[in-house]
Amino acid sequence: MVTPQQVLEVLKQVKYPGLGRDIVSFGFVRDIEVGSLGIKVVLAPTTRDERILAQLRAAVESAVRGMPGVPAVEVELTQPAPPARQGVGPAPIPGVEHVLAVASGKGGVGKSTVAVHLAYAFAARGRRVGLLDADIYGPSVPHMVRTSAAPATTRDQRIVPVEAHGVRTMSLGYLIDPGMPVIWRGPMITKVLTQFFRDVVWGELDLLVLDLPPGTGDAQLTIAQQLALTGGVIVTTPQAMALEDVRRGVAMFRELKAPVLGVIENMSVYVCHACGGQSEPFGSGGGRRMAEEFGIPFLGSLPLTRDLLVAGEKGVPLLLSAPGHPVSQRFHEIAEALWQSLEARGRVPLPQIL
């Protein structure tokens, strides 16, 4: 007769539909019962999508039925139990000194580009840096750092970050098939982000940069409930229409109980690659005016330049491919100003060991 441990080992080969990670490491296997009449596997996936549930049931039945000496297989699907709370309110990530969230009120303003380049600007100044792609619906960090390797796991099923050019990175993009759409409800987003916060071996970091999804939603709510932030940065564009987006961003960080360390105005001017001429397709000065209105620092402006776009397409941050570029220098200046603000805020308090 097979043992529950042998069944568990077989289930480690069953991938969650559309993802590159198995159902055991996701924590979806609740119980395994082995008897003379067959084997019962209890699953507690976070999705309610009937199509995915049917695929999970079929995959588990097929995998277990293929074991020698198994007369029958029963798969029971249950709702997951709520996670146990460790203390009250948001908690820091052990070993991480500062957590900086990069946000925007809407998509398309270059938030991920800014988050990636800030991470590498901090790293270039000798800091130990991690980069967490919290944009579950549109993960872009793997492409921007030209890394597609699947993260390794430890013996206790914790996730090892993927190191890209000296920065430890984690993204859902490492775990799903290329081109696979993420159509998830809140509980699944909460599950994945919680694992990124608590089950990733970040190690000792001076700073973890969070690339938040645009707007406000389940991801931001999860962060508010679980993660202690040192501060946040809002990325916007110059036009007056973006004022409302900044207002939402400020309100979001207040909800997250994190100070807004500043506003970065992206795409402030367009720099012609051929002639070097400049124009202002989105207006000018909006970011500074917004910062003044809300009483928060204006960290600087960044141009819309082909060199930055090409760096993103090639997957090598401009700070690495062209460290002397004027835009690279601008990122260094912004990063240094942010670091001084982070240090002034003090370290994220480490959890007490009872």
N, C-alpha and C positions, 0 to 999 in steps of 0.2 A: 504494500500500500504506500502511495506517495505521501509526503509530509507537507504541511502548510508552507514550510520554508521553500521546498522545491516548487510548489505552485507559485509562490511569490517571485522566485527567480524567473519562471516562465513569463509571468505578467510584466516583468521589466522589459520584455521585448514588444509589448503592446503600446504603440504610440497613440497619444491623443489625436483625433482626426484633425489634419491640417498642421499639426505641430511636430517638431522634431524631438519631443521629449516624451518619456514614457509615463504611464498612469501611476506607477508606484512612486516615482520621484515627485510627481504632482501631489501626492498624498490622497489620491482618490480611492485607494483600496482600503476599505474599512475593516473587513473581516474575511477569513478563509476558514471554512469548516470542511473537514475531511471525514467521510464515513464509508461504511461498507456499500451503501447504495449510490454513492457518488460524491461530488464536490460542489460546495456552495460558495460563491464569491459575492461578497457584499461591496458594492461600489457607491461612493458618495460624490459624484461629480457636481460642479457648481453650475453647470448649464441646465436649462430646461428645454433646449432645442431637441425636439423629438427625433430629428434626422441624426444628430450626433449621438444621442442616447442609443438609437438602434445600431449605429455603427460600433459603438463601444461594446454593446451586448454581444453582437456577432463576433467581434474580434476576440473578446475574452473567451467566449464559448469555443471558438475554433482553436485558440492557443492551448487551452486546458484539455480539450478533448484529444488533442494530439499527443498528450502524455501517455506513456504505456500504463495499462492497468486501470484506466479511468472509465467506469461504466456509464456515467451520466454527469452532466454539468448543469447547474442552476446559477443564474446571475440575478441578483437582487439589486435594484437601484433605489437608493434612499437620498434624502436631502441632507447636505452636510450640516454638522452641528456648528453653531457659532463659535468663532475662535476664542480661546481663553484669553482674558485680558491680563497683561502683565503690568500691574500697577494701574494708575489712573491717568488718562490723558496721553498726549504725544510723548514718545520716548526717543532718545538719541540712538544712533547706530554705534555700537561699541567699537572703539578704535578710531572713529572719525571725528576730527577736531571741529570742522565747520561744514555745514550743509548750505549750499547756495542754490536757490531755485531761479531759473530763467523762464520768464513767462511772457505771454502776449495776449491781448484781448481778442485777437482773431488770427487766422492762418494767413500765410503768404507774406509775412513781414520779415522773414529771415531769422526767426528766433533760433532754430536749430543751428544755423550757420554761426550765429553769435555764441551760442552755448558751447559748441565744439571749439571754436577759436579761443574763447576765454579759458577753457580747460587747458588747452595747449600753451596759452600764454602763462598761466600759473605754473605749469610743469616746466616751461623754459626757464623760469626763475628759481628752479630748484625745489619746488614743492611737490609733495607726494599727492597725486591727484587721481580721483576717480570720476567717471562720466556715466551717469545713469540716464538712459533714454526712457523717460516715463510717458512718452507719447505712444500709447498702446495702439491707437487706430492708425497712426502713420509713422512707424519707427523709421528714422532716416540715418541714425548714427552709423550703422554698419556700412552703408554706402559712402558716407562722408569720410570715414577713416579707412575705407577699402579693406574691410575685414568681414569674412563670412564664416570663419571657423566656429563650430559648435562649442559652447563652453564645456569644460570638463567638470566632473563631479567628484567629491570626496567620498570616502567610505561611508560617511554618515549622510550621504545624499545632499550635501550642500553644494552650491554652485560656485565654480571658480571663474572670476571675471576674465574676459578676453583682453589681453594686453595688446594695445595698438599704439605703436610709436611711443612707448613709454608711459601710456595712460591706461589705467584699468577701466574697461568699459563693460556695460551690460545693456542689452536691448532685447525686446521681444523679437526683433528682426533676426537674431541668432537662432531662435527656436522654432520659427515657422517656415514653411516652404515659401520660396520666392514667388511673389505675386499672389499669395494667399490672402484674401480679404479677412479682416478681423471684424466679425459681426457678433459682438458680445454684449451681454447685459452687465449691469453693475457688479453683481457678485463675482463674476469671472475676472473682471478688471481688478477688483479688490484682492482677489486671490493671487494674481500675478504680481501686483505691486507689493503686496505683503511679503511674498517670497523674495523679491528684489531687495527689499529693505532688511529682512531678517535671515534669509537663507543663502545670501551671497557672501562669500568669504572676502570682504573688502580689505581686511587687514588694517594696518596702521596708515591712515590718510590724514594729510593736513587739510584736505578739502575734497568734498564730493559735490560735483556740479550736477544739478537736476535739470534736464531738458523737459519741461512740462508740456502737455498738450495745449493747444490754443483754447482760449475761452475758459469756461468753468463747467465742471461736471463731476462724474464719479471719481476720476483720478484725483482731482483736487480735494474732494471730500475725504477720500482715503488718506491722503497726505495730512490733511488737517487733523484727522483722528489718530494717526499713528506716528507721525514723524515730527521731531523737533527741528525746526529750521533756524539757522543763524540769521538769514536774511534773504531777500528776493530782489530781482532785477526785472524791470519791464522793458521789453523791446517794442518800439513803435516806428511808424513812418511819419514824415513831416506834415502831412495834410491835416487840415482842421477836423475832418471827419473822424480822425483817429482819436480825438479827445475823449469820446465816450468809451472807446476801448481801454484807454489808460485808466479812466475812472473805474471800470470794472476790474482792471488788474489791481488797482490800489485796494478796492473793496475786498478782493479775493485774498490778498496777503494779510489784510486785517483779520479776515476770518481765520486764516491759517496761523494767526498770532505771531507773524513774522514782520520785522521792520522792512520797509521798502528802502533799499540802499541806493536806488537811483533809476533813472530813465536813460536808455540808450536809443538814439535816433538813427535808424538804419535807412539806407537808400536816400540820404540827404541830398546828394547830387549825383548826376550821371557823368562818369568820366569816359570820354571817347577813347577807345583803344588805339585808333589810328592817329588822331591829331592831338590828343590830350586835352581837348576843349571840355568845358563843363556846362551842364544845363541842370535845371531843377524841375524834373517832370512831376514831382509830387509836392511842389511848393517848398517853402523853407521856414526854418525856425520853429516849427510846431512842437517838436520835442522839448525844446528849452522852455517854451511858453507853458507847456503842460506841467513840466517839473516845477516851475515857479508857482503855478496855480495851486498845486497840491503840496507845496512846501517840501519837496524832496530833491535830492541832488540831481543835477544834469551831468551825466558821466561823459558825454561826448557824442559826436556824430560819426557815421561811417558812410562812405560813398557807395554807390552802385557801380561796381567796376567789373569788367570782364575777367580780370585776373582772379578775383575771388570766386566767380562762377565756375571758371575752369578748374580751380583747385578743388571745389566741391565735387565736380563731375569725375575728376581723376582719383578722388579719395585720398588726397594728401593735403592736409591743411596748409593754407598759404604761409602760416608761421613757420612751417618746416621746409616747404619748397622754396620760399623766398623770404627769409627772415628779415632782410633789409628793406622790403617793400613798405611804402608809406602806410598802407592799411595794416600790415603786421605791426608796425610801430604804434599805430593807434590802438590796436588791441592790447599791446603791452602797457600803454599808458592807462587804459581803462582798468585792466587787471590789477595794476599796482594801486590805483585809487580804491578799488573794491577790497583789496587785501587789507589796506589800512582801516577801512570801515569794519571789516570782519574782525580784525584783531581788537578794535576798539569795543566791539560788542562782547568780546570774551568768548571762551570756548563753550561748545555745547556741553552741558553737565553730563558726566558719565553716570550710567545707572548704578545705584547702590547694590552691593552684593550682600544679600541677607544671610 
